[in-house]
Amino acid sequence: MTGKYTPLEHYLRSLPDNQKEITLRFEQIERILNSKLPFSAYESQSWWDHETEGNHVNKRAWSNAGWKVGSVNLNEEWVTLVRANIAILNAVTN
């Protein structure tokens, strides 16, 4: 089933395996989606921190592609995504 965030999932899946992180401005994500992000993405850290369970299709898009949020700057409107396996490895070694 295709959803609003499927283009983002496909975009992230298309990145080279050796790319361990990517920083995207919110406007770049909107171009990938060909749709605006919801107001809450601009105003609330929790929009980016949703769990994968439930109806949080935004988080499932990057989670399904093997990425997780590394950091978000709401004021400057960007998000850094990191490969999920790298984030887990860093947590274990730090």
Secondary structure, DSSP 8 states (H G I E B T S, - for coil): ---TTHHHHHHHHTS-TT--EEEEEHHHHHHHHTS---HHHHH-HHHHH--SSSS-HHHHHHHHTTEEEEEEETTTTEEEEEEHHHHHHHHHH-
